[in-house]
Protein backbone atom coordinates (compact mmCIF):
# COMPACT_ATOMS: atom_id res chain seq x y z
CA UNK A 1 0.00 0.00 0.00
CA UNK A 2 1.38 3.38 -1.00
CA UNK A 3 1.56 6.15 1.58
CA UNK A 4 -0.94 8.28 -0.33
CA UNK A 5 -3.34 5.33 -0.44
CA UNK A 6 -2.97 4.84 3.30
CA UNK A 7 -3.75 8.44 4.18
CA UNK A 8 -6.60 8.55 1.66
CA UNK A 9 -8.20 5.51 3.29
CA UNK A 10 -7.28 5.91 6.98
CA UNK A 11 -6.38 9.60 7.18
CA UNK A 12 -3.80 11.32 9.35
CA UNK A 13 -5.48 11.23 12.77
CA UNK A 14 -6.10 7.72 14.09
CA UNK A 15 -7.89 7.74 17.44
CA UNK A 16 -7.30 4.86 19.88
CA UNK A 17 -10.69 4.58 21.55
CA UNK A 18 -10.96 4.81 25.31
CA UNK A 19 -12.70 1.78 26.86
CA UNK A 20 -15.56 2.74 29.23
CA UNK A 21 -16.33 0.72 32.36
CA UNK A 22 -19.15 0.43 34.86
CA UNK A 23 -18.38 0.86 38.57
CA UNK A 24 -17.67 -2.88 38.81
CA UNK A 25 -15.06 -2.50 36.02
CA UNK A 26 -17.11 -4.46 33.49
CA UNK A 27 -16.90 -3.00 29.98
CA UNK A 28 -19.69 -0.54 29.18
CA UNK A 29 -20.31 -1.29 25.50
CA UNK A 30 -23.18 1.20 25.26
CA UNK A 31 -20.93 4.06 26.37
CA UNK A 32 -18.30 2.78 23.92
CA UNK A 33 -20.84 3.29 21.16
CA UNK A 34 -21.59 6.78 22.45
CA UNK A 35 -17.90 7.70 22.32
CA UNK A 36 -17.71 6.45 18.73
CA UNK A 37 -20.78 8.49 17.78
CA UNK A 38 -19.30 11.57 19.43
CA UNK A 39 -16.02 11.22 17.53
CA UNK A 40 -17.76 10.65 14.21
CA UNK A 41 -20.36 13.41 14.55
CA UNK A 42 -17.71 15.92 15.59
CA UNK A 43 -15.23 14.65 12.98
CA UNK A 44 -12.43 14.51 15.54
CA UNK A 45 -10.46 11.78 13.79
CA UNK A 46 -10.12 9.91 10.52
CA UNK A 47 -10.01 6.31 11.81
CA UNK A 48 -10.97 4.46 14.98
CA UNK A 49 -8.56 2.09 16.73
CA UNK A 50 -10.05 -0.57 18.97
CA UNK A 51 -8.05 -1.73 22.02
CA UNK A 52 -4.86 0.24 21.72
CA UNK A 53 -2.94 1.49 24.74
CA UNK A 54 -5.52 4.21 25.39
CA UNK A 55 -8.14 1.46 25.27
CA UNK A 56 -6.21 -0.49 27.94
CA UNK A 57 -5.80 -3.56 25.73
CA UNK A 58 -3.49 -5.32 28.16
CA UNK A 59 -6.20 -5.16 30.86
CA UNK A 60 -8.92 -6.66 28.67
CA UNK A 61 -9.78 -10.29 28.00
CA UNK A 62 -9.67 -11.82 24.54
CA UNK A 63 -13.47 -11.96 24.39
CA UNK A 64 -13.83 -8.35 25.54
CA UNK A 65 -11.48 -7.21 22.81
CA UNK A 66 -13.47 -9.11 20.19
CA UNK A 67 -16.76 -7.65 21.41
CA UNK A 68 -15.28 -4.15 21.30
CA UNK A 69 -14.28 -4.77 17.67
CA UNK A 70 -17.80 -5.93 16.89
CA UNK A 71 -19.29 -2.89 18.65
CA UNK A 72 -17.04 -0.46 16.78
CA UNK A 73 -17.89 -2.01 13.43
CA UNK A 74 -21.61 -1.93 14.17
CA UNK A 75 -21.73 1.65 15.47
CA UNK A 76 -19.35 3.17 12.92
CA UNK A 77 -21.24 1.43 10.10
CA UNK A 78 -18.60 2.33 7.53
CA UNK A 79 -18.50 6.03 8.41
CA UNK A 80 -14.94 5.75 9.73
CA UNK A 81 -12.45 2.91 9.18
CA UNK A 82 -11.97 0.59 12.14
CA UNK A 83 -8.44 -0.59 12.93
CA UNK A 84 -7.98 -3.40 15.44
CA UNK A 85 -5.26 -3.44 18.06
CA UNK A 86 -4.45 -7.15 18.27
CA UNK A 87 -1.06 -7.36 19.98
CA UNK A 88 -0.75 -9.75 22.94
CA UNK A 89 2.09 -11.09 25.06
CA UNK A 90 2.26 -14.37 23.13
CA UNK A 91 2.54 -14.97 19.42
CA UNK A 92 -0.18 -17.63 19.62
CA UNK A 93 -2.78 -15.29 21.08
CA UNK A 94 -1.75 -12.43 18.80
CA UNK A 95 -2.34 -14.65 15.79
CA UNK A 96 -5.72 -15.77 17.12
CA UNK A 97 -6.90 -12.20 17.77
CA UNK A 98 -5.58 -10.92 14.44
CA UNK A 99 -7.33 -13.74 12.61
CA UNK A 100 -10.54 -12.90 14.47
CA UNK A 101 -10.27 -9.28 13.35
CA UNK A 102 -9.82 -10.45 9.77
CA UNK A 103 -12.86 -12.72 10.15
CA UNK A 104 -14.92 -9.72 11.28
CA UNK A 105 -13.95 -7.80 8.14
CA UNK A 106 -11.27 -5.51 9.57
CA UNK A 107 -8.51 -4.96 7.01
CA UNK A 108 -5.75 -3.37 9.14
CA UNK A 109 -4.42 -4.49 12.51
CA UNK A 110 -2.08 -2.50 14.71
CA UNK A 111 0.10 -5.04 16.50
CA UNK A 112 2.09 -3.94 19.54
CA UNK A 113 5.43 -5.66 20.11
CA UNK A 114 5.11 -8.68 22.43
CA UNK A 115 5.30 -7.46 25.99
CA UNK A 116 6.57 -8.61 29.39
CA UNK A 117 8.91 -11.36 28.15
CA UNK A 118 11.44 -9.00 26.54
CA UNK A 119 12.24 -11.03 23.41
CA UNK A 120 15.41 -10.45 21.41
CA UNK A 121 15.27 -8.65 18.07
CA UNK A 122 15.24 -12.09 16.41
CA UNK A 123 12.27 -13.04 18.59
CA UNK A 124 10.46 -9.82 17.68
CA UNK A 125 11.10 -10.42 13.98
CA UNK A 126 9.87 -14.02 14.16
CA UNK A 127 6.79 -12.92 16.11
CA UNK A 128 5.72 -10.36 13.52
CA UNK A 129 6.58 -12.64 10.60
CA UNK A 130 4.34 -15.40 11.97
CA UNK A 131 1.50 -12.98 12.63
CA UNK A 132 1.73 -11.44 9.16
CA UNK A 133 1.85 -14.84 7.49
CA UNK A 134 -1.24 -15.99 9.40
CA UNK A 135 -3.54 -13.45 7.71
CA UNK A 136 -4.12 -11.75 4.37
CA UNK A 137 -4.85 -8.33 5.84
CA UNK A 138 -2.31 -5.58 6.49
CA UNK A 139 -0.27 -5.14 9.65
CA UNK A 140 0.90 -1.88 11.24
CA UNK A 141 3.78 -2.48 13.67
CA UNK A 142 3.42 -0.74 17.03
CA UNK A 143 6.57 0.20 18.92
CA UNK A 144 6.14 1.43 22.48
CA UNK A 145 9.21 0.34 24.47
CA UNK A 146 8.30 2.26 27.62
CA UNK A 147 5.46 -0.22 28.21
CA UNK A 148 6.54 -3.29 26.26
CA UNK A 149 10.06 -3.40 27.69
CA UNK A 150 11.86 -3.78 24.36
CA UNK A 151 12.40 -1.48 21.39
CA UNK A 152 11.79 -2.62 17.84
CA UNK A 153 15.14 -1.47 16.47
CA UNK A 154 15.55 0.11 13.04
CA UNK A 155 17.41 -2.89 11.52
CA UNK A 156 14.53 -5.14 12.62
CA UNK A 157 11.99 -2.76 11.10
CA UNK A 158 14.05 -2.82 7.91
CA UNK A 159 13.76 -6.61 7.68
CA UNK A 160 10.08 -6.58 8.57
CA UNK A 161 9.38 -4.01 5.84
CA UNK A 162 10.27 -6.72 3.31
CA UNK A 163 7.15 -8.68 4.31
CA UNK A 164 4.41 -7.58 1.87
CA UNK A 165 1.55 -7.08 4.32
CA UNK A 166 3.61 -5.31 6.99
CA UNK A 167 2.99 -1.84 5.63
CA UNK A 168 4.21 0.50 8.35
CA UNK A 169 4.86 1.34 11.96
CA UNK A 170 3.42 3.46 14.74
CA UNK A 171 6.27 4.67 16.93
CA UNK A 172 5.77 5.95 20.46
CA UNK A 173 8.55 8.41 19.87
CA UNK A 174 9.14 9.86 23.34
CA UNK A 175 11.81 7.30 24.25
CA UNK A 176 13.93 8.19 21.22
CA UNK A 177 12.75 11.46 19.64
CA UNK A 178 14.66 10.86 16.39
CA UNK A 179 13.73 7.22 15.87
CA UNK A 180 11.17 8.20 13.23
CA UNK A 181 14.11 9.34 11.12
CA UNK A 182 15.92 6.06 11.84
CA UNK A 183 12.92 4.15 10.50
CA UNK A 184 12.73 6.28 7.35
CA UNK A 185 16.43 5.72 6.66
CA UNK A 186 16.21 2.00 7.41
CA UNK A 187 13.35 1.34 5.00
CA UNK A 188 13.76 3.87 2.18
CA UNK A 189 15.63 1.53 -0.17
CA UNK A 190 13.55 -1.56 0.73
CA UNK A 191 10.07 -0.07 0.75
CA UNK A 192 9.98 3.68 0.08
CA UNK A 193 6.22 3.62 0.71
CA UNK A 194 6.58 2.25 4.25
CA UNK A 195 4.08 4.10 6.46
CA UNK A 196 5.45 5.85 9.56
CA UNK A 197 3.13 7.36 12.17
CA UNK A 198 3.83 9.04 15.49
CA UNK A 199 2.04 7.59 18.49
CA UNK A 200 2.68 10.24 21.13
CA UNK A 201 0.64 13.45 21.36
CA UNK A 202 3.42 15.33 23.09
CA UNK A 203 5.76 14.49 20.18
CA UNK A 204 3.42 15.75 17.45
CA UNK A 205 5.59 18.62 16.21
CA UNK A 206 9.01 16.94 16.56
CA UNK A 207 7.83 13.96 14.52
CA UNK A 208 6.03 15.75 11.69
CA UNK A 209 9.23 17.74 11.21
CA UNK A 210 10.93 14.38 10.61
CA UNK A 211 8.29 13.32 8.11
CA UNK A 212 5.75 11.37 10.18
CA UNK A 213 2.61 11.07 8.09
CA UNK A 214 0.19 11.44 10.96
CA UNK A 215 -0.54 10.54 14.55
CA UNK A 216 -2.24 7.92 16.64
CA UNK A 217 -3.72 10.24 19.24
CA UNK A 218 -5.68 9.51 22.39
CA UNK A 219 -5.88 13.27 22.79
CA UNK A 220 -8.02 13.38 19.64
CA UNK A 221 -11.02 12.61 21.85
CA UNK A 222 -10.63 16.25 22.91
CA UNK A 223 -8.15 17.94 20.54
CA UNK A 224 -8.91 16.33 17.18
CA UNK A 225 -9.60 19.62 15.40
CA UNK A 226 -6.59 21.35 16.92
CA UNK A 227 -4.28 18.48 15.92
CA UNK A 228 -5.47 18.74 12.34
CA UNK A 229 -4.95 22.50 12.37
CA UNK A 230 -1.41 22.06 13.70
CA UNK A 231 -0.53 19.59 10.95
CA UNK A 232 -2.14 21.79 8.29
CA UNK A 233 -0.29 24.88 9.51
CA UNK A 234 3.02 23.04 9.39
CA UNK A 235 2.26 21.77 5.88
CA UNK A 236 1.65 25.37 4.78
CA UNK A 237 4.99 26.44 6.23
CA UNK A 238 3.34 28.39 9.06
CA UNK A 239 5.73 27.06 11.68
CA UNK A 240 5.17 29.78 14.27
CA UNK A 241 1.42 29.22 14.10
CA UNK A 242 1.86 25.46 14.43
CA UNK A 243 4.06 25.97 17.49
CA UNK A 244 1.60 28.40 19.05
CA UNK A 245 -1.29 25.96 18.60
CA UNK A 246 0.78 23.06 19.91
CA UNK A 247 1.49 24.65 23.31
CA UNK A 248 -2.03 24.08 24.78
CA UNK A 249 -1.94 20.43 23.68
CA UNK A 250 1.50 20.09 25.26
CA UNK A 251 0.31 21.59 28.53
CA UNK A 252 -2.67 19.23 28.64
CA UNK A 253 -0.46 16.22 27.99
CA UNK A 254 1.90 17.25 30.76
CA UNK A 255 -1.02 17.55 33.17
CA UNK A 256 -1.95 13.93 32.39
CA UNK A 257 1.46 12.78 33.55
CA UNK A 258 1.28 14.09 37.10
CA UNK A 259 2.97 12.19 39.93
CA UNK A 260 5.06 10.10 37.61
CA UNK A 261 2.12 8.52 35.78
CA UNK A 262 3.52 6.98 32.60
CA UNK A 263 0.15 5.93 31.21
CA UNK A 264 -2.05 9.06 31.07
CA UNK A 265 -5.39 7.20 31.11
CA UNK A 266 -6.30 7.77 34.77
CA UNK A 267 -6.13 11.55 34.31
CA UNK A 268 -7.22 11.76 30.67
CA UNK A 269 -10.40 9.74 31.19
CA UNK A 270 -12.02 12.34 33.51
CA UNK A 271 -11.07 15.04 30.98
CA UNK A 272 -12.82 13.09 28.22
CA UNK A 273 -15.87 12.73 30.47
CA UNK A 274 -15.96 16.47 31.17
CA UNK A 275 -15.71 17.42 27.50
CA UNK A 276 -17.98 14.78 25.96
CA UNK A 277 -20.51 14.39 28.78
CA UNK A 278 -20.23 10.61 28.38
CA UNK A 279 -19.71 8.56 31.53
CA UNK A 280 -16.73 6.27 30.91
CA UNK A 281 -15.61 5.63 34.48
CA UNK A 282 -12.12 5.33 35.94
CA UNK A 283 -9.38 3.21 34.38
CA UNK A 284 -9.44 -0.51 35.12
CA UNK A 285 -7.35 -1.83 37.99
CA UNK A 286 -4.49 -1.87 38.74
CA UNK A 287 -4.41 1.68 37.36
CA UNK A 288 -5.12 4.01 40.27
CA UNK A 289 -7.91 6.56 39.73
CA UNK A 290 -7.26 10.28 39.57
CA UNK A 291 -6.73 11.99 42.93
CA UNK A 292 -8.53 15.16 43.99
CA UNK A 293 -5.27 17.09 43.79
CA UNK A 294 -4.57 15.79 40.28
CA UNK A 295 -8.09 16.69 39.21
CA UNK A 296 -7.68 20.23 40.51
CA UNK A 297 -4.52 20.65 38.42
CA UNK A 298 -6.21 19.09 35.38
CA UNK A 299 -9.26 21.36 35.60
CA UNK A 300 -7.08 24.44 36.04
CA UNK A 301 -5.02 23.56 32.96
CA UNK A 302 -8.13 22.80 30.91
CA UNK A 303 -9.64 26.17 31.85
CA UNK A 304 -6.41 28.04 31.16
CA UNK A 305 -6.05 26.65 27.65
CA UNK A 306 -9.70 27.27 26.77
CA UNK A 307 -11.18 23.76 26.75
CA UNK A 308 -14.95 24.02 27.10
CA UNK A 309 -16.63 21.62 29.50
SVG drawing of the C-alpha trace seen along z (x, -y; Angstrom):
<svg xmlns="http://www.w3.org/2000/svg" viewBox="-26 -32 46 52">
<polyline fill="none" stroke="black" stroke-width="0.4" points="0.0,0.0 1.4,-3.4 1.6,-6.2 -0.9,-8.3 -3.3,-5.3 -3.0,-4.8 -3.8,-8.4 -6.6,-8.6 -8.2,-5.5 -7.3,-5.9 -6.4,-9.6 -3.8,-11.3 -5.5,-11.2 -6.1,-7.7 -7.9,-7.7 -7.3,-4.9 -10.7,-4.6 -11.0,-4.8 -12.7,-1.8 -15.6,-2.7 -16.3,-0.7 -19.2,-0.4 -18.4,-0.9 -17.7,2.9 -15.1,2.5 -17.1,4.5 -16.9,3.0 -19.7,0.5 -20.3,1.3 -23.2,-1.2 -20.9,-4.1 -18.3,-2.8 -20.8,-3.3 -21.6,-6.8 -17.9,-7.7 -17.7,-6.5 -20.8,-8.5 -19.3,-11.6 -16.0,-11.2 -17.8,-10.6 -20.4,-13.4 -17.7,-15.9 -15.2,-14.6 -12.4,-14.5 -10.5,-11.8 -10.1,-9.9 -10.0,-6.3 -11.0,-4.5 -8.6,-2.1 -10.0,0.6 -8.1,1.7 -4.9,-0.2 -2.9,-1.5 -5.5,-4.2 -8.1,-1.5 -6.2,0.5 -5.8,3.6 -3.5,5.3 -6.2,5.2 -8.9,6.7 -9.8,10.3 -9.7,11.8 -13.5,12.0 -13.8,8.4 -11.5,7.2 -13.5,9.1 -16.8,7.7 -15.3,4.2 -14.3,4.8 -17.8,5.9 -19.3,2.9 -17.0,0.5 -17.9,2.0 -21.6,1.9 -21.7,-1.6 -19.3,-3.2 -21.2,-1.4 -18.6,-2.3 -18.5,-6.0 -14.9,-5.7 -12.4,-2.9 -12.0,-0.6 -8.4,0.6 -8.0,3.4 -5.3,3.4 -4.4,7.2 -1.1,7.4 -0.7,9.8 2.1,11.1 2.3,14.4 2.5,15.0 -0.2,17.6 -2.8,15.3 -1.8,12.4 -2.3,14.6 -5.7,15.8 -6.9,12.2 -5.6,10.9 -7.3,13.7 -10.5,12.9 -10.3,9.3 -9.8,10.5 -12.9,12.7 -14.9,9.7 -14.0,7.8 -11.3,5.5 -8.5,5.0 -5.8,3.4 -4.4,4.5 -2.1,2.5 0.1,5.0 2.1,3.9 5.4,5.7 5.1,8.7 5.3,7.5 6.6,8.6 8.9,11.4 11.4,9.0 12.2,11.0 15.4,10.5 15.3,8.7 15.2,12.1 12.3,13.0 10.5,9.8 11.1,10.4 9.9,14.0 6.8,12.9 5.7,10.4 6.6,12.6 4.3,15.4 1.5,13.0 1.7,11.4 1.8,14.8 -1.2,16.0 -3.5,13.5 -4.1,11.7 -4.9,8.3 -2.3,5.6 -0.3,5.1 0.9,1.9 3.8,2.5 3.4,0.7 6.6,-0.2 6.1,-1.4 9.2,-0.3 8.3,-2.3 5.5,0.2 6.5,3.3 10.1,3.4 11.9,3.8 12.4,1.5 11.8,2.6 15.1,1.5 15.6,-0.1 17.4,2.9 14.5,5.1 12.0,2.8 14.0,2.8 13.8,6.6 10.1,6.6 9.4,4.0 10.3,6.7 7.2,8.7 4.4,7.6 1.5,7.1 3.6,5.3 3.0,1.8 4.2,-0.5 4.9,-1.3 3.4,-3.5 6.3,-4.7 5.8,-6.0 8.5,-8.4 9.1,-9.9 11.8,-7.3 13.9,-8.2 12.7,-11.5 14.7,-10.9 13.7,-7.2 11.2,-8.2 14.1,-9.3 15.9,-6.1 12.9,-4.2 12.7,-6.3 16.4,-5.7 16.2,-2.0 13.4,-1.3 13.8,-3.9 15.6,-1.5 13.5,1.6 10.1,0.1 10.0,-3.7 6.2,-3.6 6.6,-2.3 4.1,-4.1 5.5,-5.8 3.1,-7.4 3.8,-9.0 2.0,-7.6 2.7,-10.2 0.6,-13.5 3.4,-15.3 5.8,-14.5 3.4,-15.7 5.6,-18.6 9.0,-16.9 7.8,-14.0 6.0,-15.7 9.2,-17.7 10.9,-14.4 8.3,-13.3 5.8,-11.4 2.6,-11.1 0.2,-11.4 -0.5,-10.5 -2.2,-7.9 -3.7,-10.2 -5.7,-9.5 -5.9,-13.3 -8.0,-13.4 -11.0,-12.6 -10.6,-16.3 -8.1,-17.9 -8.9,-16.3 -9.6,-19.6 -6.6,-21.3 -4.3,-18.5 -5.5,-18.7 -4.9,-22.5 -1.4,-22.1 -0.5,-19.6 -2.1,-21.8 -0.3,-24.9 3.0,-23.0 2.3,-21.8 1.6,-25.4 5.0,-26.4 3.3,-28.4 5.7,-27.1 5.2,-29.8 1.4,-29.2 1.9,-25.5 4.1,-26.0 1.6,-28.4 -1.3,-26.0 0.8,-23.1 1.5,-24.6 -2.0,-24.1 -1.9,-20.4 1.5,-20.1 0.3,-21.6 -2.7,-19.2 -0.5,-16.2 1.9,-17.2 -1.0,-17.5 -2.0,-13.9 1.5,-12.8 1.3,-14.1 3.0,-12.2 5.1,-10.1 2.1,-8.5 3.5,-7.0 0.1,-5.9 -2.1,-9.1 -5.4,-7.2 -6.3,-7.8 -6.1,-11.5 -7.2,-11.8 -10.4,-9.7 -12.0,-12.3 -11.1,-15.0 -12.8,-13.1 -15.9,-12.7 -16.0,-16.5 -15.7,-17.4 -18.0,-14.8 -20.5,-14.4 -20.2,-10.6 -19.7,-8.6 -16.7,-6.3 -15.6,-5.6 -12.1,-5.3 -9.4,-3.2 -9.4,0.5 -7.4,1.8 -4.5,1.9 -4.4,-1.7 -5.1,-4.0 -7.9,-6.6 -7.3,-10.3 -6.7,-12.0 -8.5,-15.2 -5.3,-17.1 -4.6,-15.8 -8.1,-16.7 -7.7,-20.2 -4.5,-20.7 -6.2,-19.1 -9.3,-21.4 -7.1,-24.4 -5.0,-23.6 -8.1,-22.8 -9.6,-26.2 -6.4,-28.0 -6.1,-26.7 -9.7,-27.3 -11.2,-23.8 -15.0,-24.0 -16.6,-21.6"/>
</svg>
